[in-house]
Amino acid sequence: MDDTEQARAYAGADFSEPHQAFVERFAQCFPRHRPRRVLDLGSGAADVTIRFARAHPGCELTGVDGAPAMLVLAKEAIVRAGLDDRIHLCAAYLPEGDLPPHHFDTLISNSLLHHLADPQVLWRALGDYAAPAAALFVMDLRRPDTREQAAELVREHSAAEPEILQRDFFNSLLAAYRPEEIAAQLAPAGLTGLQVEAVGDRHLVVYGFLPA
């Protein structure tokens, strides 16, 4: 989201329900894991990043995003939250990025996958940056069966949002993947041990520990 208007509309929208669900679902999937070095790919306006930092006070996070306009808003939000000592931002378009390989014990990503022309960019980046036995958690939209179902989801969940966000949500639903498609994507990246599950009426999660 390089457009400033689009970035501000996204940052100002009410994503509290799915973003909090992201943090809570992570805790359910990894009840005994204690994140320390966390990488958030596609961190956007940093709302998920901030919520994750608050839920796991013992960790430090690195948020990666390729949109300068979004990173400006993310930095403002992080400072307002008083978390600029624990959350660091990195401007990068995957697969580029000046990050230490095999360094992070926890890797998360929210709603980045459907924006990528090649889904392997995300899966390979996660493998490249993950430490041995790292926890991996990805949440994304799930493509509905028809355009009509996509339009109904937009009406149900985004009717009060600006038109630009409603249009983006509709297009994102159509660009998203289904669980069986993601399961097929994981094998070429060597991530066959991960679980893929549908969540709610429009999301899916991919999670698990990587090999030690």
N, C-alpha and C positions, 0 to 999 in steps of 0.2 A: 504494500500500500504506500506508494511513493507520493500520492496526491495528498496535500495537507488537509483539504476538506474531508476527504474520505477517512483519513487517519483520525481526525478529530471526531467525526461522527461515530467511528468505531469505538474510540476511547470513551466517549460520552454515553454509549449505549449501556443498557442494563443487562449485563451477562452474569450477574451475581449467581443465578441458579446453576447454570452449567459449569461456571468456574469453581464454585464451591464444591459442586459434585465431583469435579476433577480431583480436588484435594482429598475429599472423603473416600473416593473410590481407590485412590492410591493407597490410603491407609488400610483399606479392606484387603487389597491385593498383597500388601507387604506389611503384615501386622507386627513383625519383629525386626524389620529393617530400619536402621538408623542412618538417614542420609548425612553425609559430611561434605563431599564435593559434588555439587549438583550442576548439571548442564541442562538448560532449557532452550531447545531449538525452536525458533519461531516465536520468541517471547512477546512480540507485539508491544502493546501498551503496558505490559508487565503486571497486569492484574492477577493472573494465575501465579506468576513468579512471587509477588508480594504475599499472596495467600499461602503459598507453599512455605515461604520463609517463616511466616508467623506460626504455621502448624509444626514446623521443625526448627526450633530455635538454635539447635546445635550445628546447623549447616551454613555453608557459604554457597552462593549461587552465581553462575555466569549465564546471562541471557544473551542469546544471539538472534539478531534480526537484520534483514537486508534493507529495510525502509528507513531512511534518515528521518522522515517526518514522524514515524512511529517511535523511533528511539528518543527523540526530543521529548515526546509526551511520556514515555516510559521513565526517563530520567527525572522529570518533574514529579511523577507519582511516587517514585522510590524515595526521593528526598522528603516529600510530604509525609510518607510513612515512617521516616526515620530509619530507613534500612540501607542507606547508601554505604554503610561500612560492611555490609554482608552481601549485597547484590551488585554485581559488576556487569556492565553491558559491553557487547562486542558487535561492531558493525561488520556483517559478512553475508554474502550470498553463498549458500551451499552449492557445490562442494568446497568452495574456497573458505578460508578461515584460519587465522593464526592462533590455533588452540593446541595445547599439549596432547599428543596422542595417548590413548589408553590411560587416561588420568582420572576420569570421573567415576565415582562409585554409584551414582544415580543419574539417570538420563531421562528427561521428560520432554514431551512435546504435545501441544494442544492446537488442533485445527491448522496444522501446517501441511499435512500430507496432500490434501486435495488441491492445494495451490501449486504443487510442483508438477512440471511437465513430465518428469521421470521420477516415479516413486522410489526407485533405487537410490536416488540421491539422499533421501532421508535414511533409509535402512543402512546404507553403507557408512554414512556419517556416524550413526549411532554405534556401529561396530568399531569404527576407527577411533572414537573418543572414549569408549568404555574401558574401564579397568577390568581385570579378570573378576568374574562373579558379580558384575555390576547389576543393579536393578534397572530395568527399562520399562517405561510406562508411556504409552502414546494413546491419546484420545482424539477422535476426529468424527466428522459427520459421517452418516451412513446413507448411501444413495437409496431413495425410495423407488418403488417399482415403476411409477408413472410420473409424468410431469404434473398431472392433476394432484397427486398425493404431495408432491413438492410444494405446489401452490397452497394447499391446505395447511401444511406445516408452517409456511410463511405467515398465513393469516392467523394461525393459532399462537405463534410464538413471537411475532414481530410486527403485529398490526400497529402498535403505538410508536414504532421506530421510524426514522426518516426514510423517504423513498429510496435513497441510495443504498441504505442498509438492507431494505427489503429485497431490492434487486440483487445485491451481492449474496444474500442468504439463499435466494432461489438458485442462482447460478452455482453457488458452492454445493448445494444439495445435488444438483445434476452432475457436478464434477467429482463428487465423492465416490468412494469405493464401497463394495459390499464385503462382508467378512470372508467369503470364500475367495474373493479376488486378492485380498490382503494376504491370506494364508499362502497363496501361490507366489506372492511377491517375496515372502520371507526366505524361501529356500535358496534362491541365488545369492542372497546376502549372508547365508550361513546362520540364519536366525530361526531355525526350524523348531527350537524348543519353546517358543513363545506361545501364549494363549491368545486367541482372538475371540472376542465376545461382543454380541450386540447389547446395547444398554439403552433403555428407554425407547422413545419413539423415533429418535433421529441420530443417535450416536453409536459408536463402537469403541472398544478399548483393545489395545494390544499390550501384553505385559508378561513379565517373567524375569528370571535371573539368567544372565549369560554364563557360558561355561567358565569355570575357574581356571 
